[in-house]
């Protein structure tokens, strides 16, 4: 059997450039002018040590992007940085700035490099060094015209169309076209399931590109952003999408970040399937074509399209061994003649499906072709949603990240016995029931505010007709494909898929995060210094471990659910209140997101990072309306993530997203944060407290806004945009709002006022009443105020915030003396001990620090300092084994935030006489 001689990647690169001559001669190369390397030198200054999250070093060369914090004034420009490891003093790396301190110095830098196991045998160090920036001498090549964007990473060549239905026109590795016609596919039907007497209609929709741009172009890292909508031949349009494709220098992988926005009618549009499809050329002999699927344990299911093992006649051991490991079999002349002459009698299996319809079960099945029956091939609990399709001469490794966690999901391979196979990576499995997002009850007669408030008094559900809609919510998924020039061994494939499912990330040490002062310095790192600190540390760890178990024991998984946790527990049924009004999904209530991220920063734990990452993906997408009348507000906790009629900034707040953005430079998180900048306009239409008497501002340029959950979220969006871009207009709006809060009769204690949406200035309240809500500072207000005071010199704002911090938990005697009036002590006293601690830290007041610890240990509306008792329930008392402790997510999140911030701001409890 003749096999053509392979050309090298370098020859293929020259051929690609030659084919692109017209484009390359007339268009600039993205990236080379914007990013630079430094002249080699050994004049390093002290550097920042980096480590692999969870010690997970990439098995193969792989593109990695990460963020690094810097202390104020420490670094002026990212171009003076270099990445080194023992034996390699100057690794090739790209740098850019993602945030700056008020003095203009770098606060957060982002970095991209291609690293593998050989680069990571010793600690990686990011140095500042002396040297003159020079033009990078190697780079990803990008050229574009009106129709396409051509990319050459040095290992593969890709073509991304700017119009039409294909997101990726082709992927080429060497002389081999590995994949073509990458597009999105969607299956629609008019009913959730077949119903007797009603016609079941269906349509197939595919992607239609509206825009494709080079969003980020550097010498090492490239991002292609494509936006569009799914469209059918009849003109039906559904689910706008954004797909980002990430390419790295000298790699042959494309990471895809896929975001859809739900714009359908949940009562008449039912999504039966949603995925990404590629055509994979198949050029090898049928017995040299290979299909691979992986379980989440690294186990590999591997078969050939035409099997040569297990036959009545043995083709020969060398031939069988070659097929099993995926190598090209010896020439057919070496086959046992009985097998060689009987190849046509061996069936070729062209179709394969991997389905994961629950988090606890998957099936692999195959058939020869359509019109013939399926054979059950393998079963298991959890699949990785990854594998390989191709031949001994090359093919495609594929992976859907968080496959079983985001069930129902599916992978289909069709026509592998022909010259062009189809690979479909289904994010919503067509073999599962259709996506049904209808509200879970009929309103129960709640047609007035009075009835709705009465209903909330019973089930804690804030219901209002037409508010519990999924219209505008989003979902982001991650996929990856990698072109290879061979069929990988089982070990190689397992390692590649591990890197795709748990992408290696470089992080700093907890001590570096602490000493940099980012995120307001609201956490500490390092071992406990006393028995009191040790007790707190053990309880912090217990809560993380407990919720990890709850996620698994109660199966908090699914396409629309993964990443969230539940709000409250039902001790009679021994299960979380998944079906009781406002007690079900947590939706960031009382800052669960902040709890996880601050705990990661102080602990560096890989499992906590992944929990926080999944939560950020979920709460930023599914719990927020991105288009429509409610955009960009979030939905309060409910049985359905979008079910609550309280559409509020406290859920969509940027303060919950900033961590993942600065740690990974993720562009989708950047989108989510920017959505919130003008959110104030939505509050003119959707008044947050409309059911309890909050009145909309009469002036068209004004909006009624609380200084707590509303303004705190808006301030987070404005501050983050300013530190990222230096936008002076945004800064001025922020400063105006801060000054006008400080000038209220009682500052933050005034509660709310009307704000000018154009200038950010609050009207001065016309009353002198104190209005304090226990929720004001429970959604990130205290954390953002800490950063604002550190960044800006606004004395009246600082005074107002310190007054609020000291007053919230103060007794009536203090209130009367300092405010001239008293107010009932609000709820969440323990959680607000961190505000008292901040006042003590800022004012250097030991008594306030002591008071903070007393408030923390008192446990008002919170938890006592002791690891709660846990009961293990087993069948038949419960459906499945589970751990049960007396706690709620609200109390845990606030306890943990208070504990971490009191340690950071009030010091060791034992040093404060506690």
N, C-alpha and C positions, 0 to 999 in steps of 0.2 A: 504494500500500500504506500503510495507516494505521499510524503508530507513536505509542504513547501518550507524552505529555509526561513527562519524567523529573522526579521529585521530588528535592530536594536531600537530602544526607546529614543535614542538621540537621532537616529535616522528618521524615525517617525515624526519627531518634533520638527526636523527640518522640512519634511514633506508637508506637515500641517502649516508651517509658516509660509511655505511656498504657495500653498493653496489660498492663503489669506493675504497675498501680496498687496492686492488693491486696498484692502482694509488697513493693513499695517503701514502702508506708505502714506496714508492720508489722515490717520487718526492717532491721537496720542496714546501712549501706554499708561493705563491707570496705575497709580501706586508709586512709580519710581521717583516722582518729584515730591511726593508727600511724606515719604518715610526714608530714613537714612540709617546707615551703619556708622561705626566709628573706626578710625584708624587703629590698628592693633597697638596695644600698649599694655604694660603690666603695672601702670600707676593706678592701682585700684584703691579706692577708699573703702572703709568698712561697709559691708554689704548686708542685705537682707537674706537670711536663709529661707529657702523654699523646701517644701516637702510634698510628697504625693499624698493626696487625701486617702486615708485608709491604707497607706503603703501600696496602693495599686499603681504599679509602674506599667506603662503601655508595653505590651508584648512585642509590637511591631512599631516601626516609625509611624508617628501619628501627629496630626495637628492638634495643638493644645492652646487654649486661650484662658488667661487668668488675670486677676486684678491684685494690685499691691497698694496698701495704704502708706502714707508718708506723714510724718509730723509736720506741723506748721513751720514753714521756713526752711525745711530740710532739703528740698529738691526744687530747683528752678525750672528745669526742662527735662523731659523724658529722654531726649536724644543723648543725654550723657550717661545712659545706663547700658550695662552689658551683662549678659548671662554667662556664667561659667560653671564648670564642674571640674573635679580633679582629672587631670590628663587632657582637658579641653578648655583652655583658658578663655575662649571667645566663641561661644555657641551663637549661631546665626539666629537673631530674634528681632521682631518688630515691636515698636513701642508707640503708644499714644496716650494722651491724657483724657481721663473721663471726668475729673472734678478738680477744682482748685480751691484753695483756702482764700479768705478775703484779701490777703496780701499778695495774691497772684501765684504763690508757690503751689506745687503739685500736691493735691490731697489724695487722689487715686490715679494710678496709672494702670493701663491695660497692656498686655503683652501676648504675642503670638509666636510660637516656635513649633518646629517639627522635631519631636523627641521620641526616642525609643529606649529600650532597656540598656543599650550600650552607653547612652548619654546619662544614665541615672544611677550608675553604680556608686557614685558618691553624691554628697549633698549638692544640690544646685544652689547657687548664690547669685543674687541680683546686685551688682555693684554700681556705685557711681564711679566714674573714672574721668580722668583728664583726656582730652582728645578733641580733634576737630571733626565735626560731622562731615561725611562724604557721601556721595551718591552710592546707593546699594549696587553691587556688581552682579546681583542675581535676583530674579524676581519672577513671580507669576506673570505671564504675558496675557494681556487682555486687549482685544480690539473689537470695535462695534461699528455697525452702520444702522440704517433705519430698520433693518429686519432682524438682525441677530447680534448676539454677543458671543464672541469666540474666546475660549479660555484654554491656555496651555500651562499646566502646572509644572511641566518638565518631566512628568511621568504619564499623564493622560491628557487628551485633548477633548474638550466638550463644546457643544454648540447649544446656546440658550436662545430660543426665538423670542422676539418682542411682540409678536402677534400670532393669531391663530389658536390652535387647541393644544399644542405640545409645549410643555414647560422645558423639557430637555429633548433636543432633537437627536443628539447622538453623543455617545461616550466611546472614545477610541483609546486603546492601549496597544502601543506598537502599531502593527499593521491591522490589528483586529478591531472591528467594530463590536464592542462588548454589549451595548444596549442602545436602543433607539426608541423614539416615540414615547417618551415619558409624559404621561398625562394624568389628570385626576378623573375619576369616574364616580358616578353617583346613581343609585337606583331609587326611583320614587314610586310610590303607590298611593292610591286615594283612601285606602282603609288600613287600619292597623293589622287586620287579619281577615281572611276570607269570611264573608258573612252571607248566609243563605238569603237569596232574593235580591242581593245587591251586587252589581258588577264590580269586579276587582280590576281596576285600571292600573297600568304601570308604564313607566317611561325610563329610558336610559339617558343620563346627562353626562356631558364631559366638560372639561375645563375650557373656558374661553378667556384668553389673556386680554386684559385691559391696559396693563403697563408692566414693563420689565426694565429694571435699572441696575447698574452697578452701585450698590449701596455703600460698600466699604471696599476700598482697593488699596492693598499694601503689598509689599514685596513677598510676604509670607502668607497672608490671609486675604481671602477674597469672599465677598458676600454678594450674591445675585438675589435681588428681591423681585418677585413676580406677584402681581395682584390680578384678580379677575373674578369670574363667577362661573358656576356650573350651568350649562345651557343644553337643552334638548333640540332635536331637529324641528320640533313644533314651536320652538320659541320660549318654552318654559324656562325660567331662570330662578335659581335657588342657591343659597349659601355662598355669599361672597367669601373669597379665600385670599390668604397671603401665604406664599411659600418662599422661604429663604433657603438658598443652596449655598453651603459653605465648602470652599475648596482651599487646600493648603499646598504650599510649594513642595514639589517632589513627592507628592502622594497621589494615589489613584482612588481616593474615596470622596464621596459627596455626602455631607450631612444635610438632611432636609428638616427644617422646622416648619410644620404645616399648621396653619391657623384657619379655622372656619368660623364664620359668624352666622348664627341662626336667624334667618329672616323669613322663615316659612310660617304658614298658618298651622299651628299644632293640631287643629281639629280636622284638617283636610289634607295636609301634606305629611306623609309618613316615609321616613328615610329607611330603605331596606338595606342599602349597602353604600359604603363610602370608602374610597381607597385611592391608591396610586398604582398605575399600571405601566409596565415597560414591555417592549418587545426585545427578546434576547435571541440573537442569531445563533443557530446550532449547526456547526460545520463538521463536527467529529462523527465518526461512525456511531451507529446507534448503541453499540456495546461500549463505546468510550464516552458516552454522555452520562452525566451524574446528577443526582438529586440528593440534597442533604437538608435535614431539619435538626434543630437542636432543642433539647429540653433545658429547663432553667438550671439543671444540675450539671450542665456541660456535656451530657450524653448526646451522642450523634446517631441519628437515623440516616443510613446511607445506602442508596441503591443506584443501579444503573438502569437506563431506560430499557435496554435489552439485556437481561441478566444471563451470565454465563456460568453461574454457580448453581449447584443443586440439580443439575441436569442428569438425566439417565446416563448420558455419555459424558465423560470428563474431557473438556477441551485441553487440559494440561495445567499443572500447578502454576507454572509461571504466568499463564494467561489469567487464571483465577486470581492469583495474588495481585497482579497488576490492576485488574478491575476493582477489586475490593478497596485498594488504597487510592484509586483514582488516577493511576498513571496510564499512559497509552499502552494498550496491549501490543504484544509482538505482532509481526506481520501475520496475516490470515493464513499464509502458507505454512505457518508453524502450528496451526490449530490441528487438533484431532480431526481427520478428514470427515468423520461422521458428523461432528459438530459443524465444521465449516460448510459442508454440503447441506446441512439442515437448519442453517440460520433463519431461513424464512419461516420455519415452523415455531420459532421461539417468539412469543408475543412481545410487542414493544408497548410499554406503558407510558403514554404521553401525558396523562392528566394526574395531578396530585393535589390534594387539599389537606391543609392543616387547620383545624377549627378549634378555637378556645371559646366556648359559649358560656362558661362559668369560670370562677377563679380556681376551681378544683378539678377540672377535667378537660383533657384535649384528646382529639382523635386525628390520626393520619390515615388517609385512605387513598386508593389509586384505582385507575381504570385504564383500559387501552385507549379508548376515545369515546366521544359522545355517542350515545345510542347503545352503550353496553354498560353492564353493571359495575358497581364499585366493589373493591375488595378492602376489607378492614386490614390495615397494615400495622398500626401501633396505637397504643393508648397510654395515657399517663395523666398526671395531675396538672403540671404546669409546664407549658412550652415557652421557649425564649422568643418565639416569633421571628426566628432567624434561620438562615441556612445558605445554601449555594445552589445555583443552577448554571449548568454549562457543560463543558467537556474537558478532556485531558489537556486541550490546548488553551483553555481559558474560559472564563465566565464571570458570574456576578455573585458576590456575597451580599446578602440583604439582611436587614434587621429592623423590626418595629420595636422601639424602646418601650419598656413597661407594658409588654404585650399582654400577659395574663392579668396584670393589675388593672388594665383598662379594657377588660372584656366587655362585650363580645368582639373578638378579633379573629382574623382568618388570613391565611396565605393560600392563594391558588396558583398552580402552575398548569398551563394548558398547552397542548400541541408540542410537547417536548420531543416528539418523534418526527416532527417536520423541520423545515429549515428555519422557522421563526416561531419560537415559543413565546407565550404570554406569561408574564409574572405580575400578579396583582397582590399588592399588600393592602389588605382590607383593615381600615381603622374601625369600621363597624361591619361586622360579619353579615353577609347576605344570607347565611344559613341560620341566623338568629331571628327572633321576632323583630318586626320593624320598630324603629325608634319611636316611642310613644311619650310625648312630653305634655300631654294634656293635664290640666290641674286635677288633683286627686279627689276633690269633692265639688258639689254643685253650688256652694255658697251657703247652704244651710239656712237660707232665709235672711242672711245678714245684708239687708239693703239700705240700712241707715248707719250713721256713725255710732249711734247709741247701741244698736244691736252688735255692731262690730267690736265696740269696746267691751260689751258684755261677753261676747265670745272669747275675746282675748283674756278676760278675767278667768275663764274656765280652762282654755287650752293653751294660752299664751301665744296664740296665733293672731297676728295683725292682718286680717283679711279685708280686702276691698275688691269689688268686681273689676275685672279687666286689668288688675295690677299683677296677678300671679302668672304672668306670661313669660315664656322663654324668649320672646322676640328680643334680639339684640345680644343674647349671651354668646360666649365664644368657647372654643376648645382648641388647645394647642397640643400637637403630637410631634414626636421626633422619630425620624427614620434615618437609616444610613445604608448606602450601597457602596460597594468597593469592587473595582474591576481587577481581576487577576489573570495572569497568563498561564494558569495551571489549576487543576483541581486541588484544593488544599487538603492536607492530611486532616484526620479527625482532630488531632491536637492543635494544629495551626488554626483550623476553623473555630474550635472552642475558644482559643485565645483571642482571636479577632472579634468574635461575638461578645466575649466578656468585655472587651474594650468599648464595643458599641452600646451594650446594655448598661454598663457602669462606667461612663467615660472618664478616663483619668483626668484629674484636676490638680493643679498646683495651688497650694495654699501656704499661708504664712503660719508661724507659730502663734498660739494664743497670746503670748507675751508681746509679740510685735503688733498684733491688733490692739492690745490694750495701750501700749505706750505711744502709739501713733495719735491717739486722741480722737479717732473717728467715731461716729455715732454717739457723740457726746460723752465718751468715756464712761458709759453707763454699765460697765461690767469690769470684772477683775479676772486675772488669770493666775496660774500658779497654784501650788498646793496650799491647803488650809494652814493657817498660822496658829490656830488654837482649837480646843475641843468644841467650842461654840461654832466656829466656822466649819469644822469637820461635820458636825451634825447637820448643818444647813446643806453642805455639799452632798452628803449622802441622800438627803431628802430630794434635792434637785435631780440627782441621778435616778432615784426611784421613780419619780413622775415620768421621766422620759421612757424608762424601761417599761413602765406600766402601760403607757399609751402605745408603745410599739406592740405589746401583747394584745391590746384591745383592737388595734387595726387588724391584726391577723385573726384573732379569735372571733370577731364579729364581721369579718370580711368587708371592711370599708374599702371596697374596690369597685371598679366599673368606669365606663367611658366618661360619664358625667359626675362621678363621685370621687374618683381616686385623688388623694391628697388632702381631703377634708377629714375632720373627726366629728364626733357627735357632741352635743351640748350637755345633756343631762341623762341620768340613769333612772330606770324604773326597778326598784328593789323588790317589788312584788313579783314581776315577771322575770326578774334576773336578766334584764337586757336593756340596752339603751333605748330611749324613747323615740325610735325612728319614725313612729306614726302619730306623734302627739304634737300638733301645732307648732309652736315656736321652740320646742325642746329637742328637735331632731338635729339636722346638720348645723354645725357651729357657725360657719360663714364669718370667721375672724372675730367672733364676739369676744370682747374683753381681751383682744390682742394675743390670741394664740400664736399668730405668725411671729410677733415680736419675741415672745417667750422662746420659741425654737431657735430663732436666729441669734439672739443674744447668748443663748446657751451654747450654740455652736462656737461662737467667737471665743468664749472663755474655755471651752473644753477641747475644741478641734476634732470632735468625734465625727467619723464618716457617716454613721447611721443617722445622726442628727442632721447633718448637712442634707442628706437625701430626703429625710422627712420634711425639712423646711423647704427644700427645692420643690418637692411635689406639692406642698401646700401653696407655695407662691404661684406655681403654674395654675393650680385650681382656683384659688380665691381671686386671683387677678383676672381670670378668664370667665369661669362659669358663674361666679357670684356677682358679676358686674354686667350691666347692659352697655354694649359698645355702639349700638345704633338704636334709633327709635326715640320715642318720647321720653324714656327714662335715662338715656345716655347722658353722661358716663357714670351714673350713680350705681351703687351696689345694693343688694337686697339683704335685709336682716335675716337672721336664722329662721329656718322653716323646714317642714317635711320635704319640700322641693327647694332646691338652691335658689330659685328665682321666685318662690311662692309668696314671700312676704310683701305687703303693700308699703312697708317702710323702706323707701328707696333713699339711701343715704350715703354721704361722702365718707362716713366712718368705716364703711365696708370697702369702698374703692380707694381708700387712702394710699397715697404714694409711699408713705412711711413703711408699709408692709412689703414694698417691692424693691426698695433701694438696695437691700443687702445682696440679693441675687444679681442685680445689675452690676454693682461695683465689684463683686467677687468674680464675675464671669464675663462682663461686658456684653451681655445678651441683648441683641437688637429688639427682640419682641418685647422684653421687659421695658426697653426704652419707649416703645410705642405706648404701652400701658400707662407709663408715667406721664407722657405728653398729653394723653387723652384728658387728664385731670386738670390741666392748666386753666381752661375756661369753664370748668364744671359749675362755677357759680351761676351761670346763666340758666342752667336747668333748675336750680333752686327757685327761680322766679316762677316756674310753672308747677314744680312739685315741691310744695312746702313741707319740710321734714316733720314738723309738729302740727300738721293741719288738723288732726283729730283731737288734739288737746289744747286748742286755742291759739296756736301760733298764726298770726295774721300776715298775709303777703303784703309786701311794701306796695304803696299806691303809686309811687314814682317809678316810671318805667326803667330808670337807670339804677334802681335800688333793689336790694334783696334782703329779706329778714334772715339773719344768720346768728347762730349761737357762737360764742367764743371758744367753745369746747370741741365737740365732735365735728362741727361744720368747719369753723375757721382753722382748727388744728390740721384737718386734712388738706384744706386749700393751701395753708402755709407750707405744708410738706411738699406739695406740688411746685409751688413757686420757688421755694428755697432750693429744691433739687435741680430745677431747670436753671436757676441762676448759677449755682456752683458748677454745673456742667457746661454752661455756655457763656456766662458773664453777661447775660441779657440785662441791660440797664433798666429797661422798661419794667421787666418783671421785678427787679430789685426794688424799684421805686414803689410799685404797688404793695410789695411786701412791707417795706418800711412805713408806708402810709398806714397800713392796717395795724402794724405794731404800735405806732405812735398814738393812733386814735383809740386803741384798746387801753393804752396806758392813761389816756386822758378821760376815761369814763369816770363817773362819780365814785365807783368802787372798783375800778379796773376790771379784772376777770370776774370778780364777785358780782358785777352788774349783770352778767349772764348772757346778754345778747343785745343786738342793735341792728339797724339797717345799714348796709354797706353799699357804697357806690361801686358798681361792677367794673367801671372803667378805671377808677383811680385806686380802688382798694381801701378808701377811707371810710371809716364808720361814722355815722352820725352820733353825736353825744346823746345818750339816753336822757329822756325827760323825766325820769323818776330817780329816787334815791333808795330804792329797795335792793336788798341783797337776794340774788337768785342763784342758788348753787345746785347743780345736778351731780349725783354720784358718778355719772357716766362721762362728764366733761373730759376728765384726764385719763379715762380708761382705754382710749383708742389711739394712743400715741402722742397726745398733747404734751405730756411732760417730757417725752423724749425729744420732740422737735423744738420745744421752748429752750431746752438745754443747749441745743445747737445754735439756735437763733441768738441767744444771749452771748454765746462764745464768738459768734461771727460779727455781730453788729453792736455798736454803742448807741443804744436807745434807752436812756436812763429811766424814762417814765414807764417803758415796757418792763424793764428789769424789776423795777420797784413793784409794779402791779403783779408780776408773776411770783415774786418772793412773798408778797402779801397773801396771795392765794395759797401758796405752798404751806405757809405757816398757819393760815386760818382754817383750812379744811378740817383738820382733826383737833383744832383748839377747843378748849372748854369755854363755857359761857362767860367766865370772868375775863379771859383773854379777849374774847369777842367784844364785850362791853367796853373794855379799856381801850382797845385799839381801833374799833370800828364804830363805837357809839351805839351799837345795836347788836342784838343776838339773832341767831338763826338755828333751827334744829340741826343737830349733827347728822350729816348725810351718811349714806350707806358706804360700804367698801372701805372701812377704816383701815384695815390691814394693807390693802393695795395702795392706799394713799400714804402709807408710811414712807414711801420712796420720795414723795414730795417734801415731807418734813426733812428727810435726809438731805435732799438737795439744798434746802434753805440753810441747814446747818453747815453743809460743806461750803456754800458760797459765802456765807456770813462768818465762817470760822467760829461757829457758835456750838460749843460742846454740849450745852444743855439741849439744844435742838437735836443734836445727834443722839443723845441719850433718849430723848422723847421719841425719836423715830424708831429706835429699837424696841422701846416699850410698846409702841403701837403695833409694831410687827409681831411681837410675841403675844400680844393680847388677842390677836386673831379675829378681830371684828369683821364679820361677813367674809371670813376666809378660812384658814386652816391653822391648826396648832402645830408647833414644832415637834413633830414626832412622825415617824413613818407610819401611815395608817395601816390598820390590820387588813389583811387580804384573805378572803374566803375562796377556796377552790370548789366550784360547783361541778358536779359530774352527772351524766344521765343516770336514772331517768328523770331526776328533778329538773333538769334543763335539757335542751335539745343537743347541745354539745358542750364539751368542757370549757370552762371560762373562769377567769379570776375576777373577783368583785371586791372593790374597796369603797369606803364611804367618801366620795368626792364628786365634784362637778368640774367641768372644763373651765368655766368662769373662774372658780376659786383657785384652781391649779395655776392657770395662766397668771392671775394677779399675784398669787403667792410667789411664784417663781420670779416675776419681774421685780417685785418688792425685795425679795431676798437678794437678788443679784445687784440691784441698785443700792440697797442699803449697805451691802458689803463694799461697794465701790465708793460711796459718798459719805457714809457714816463710820466706816472703818470696822475693826474687829469689835464685836459686841462686848467681849470681855474687857477691852480697853475703855469701854464706855460704861463700865459698872453694871453690866447686865449679866 
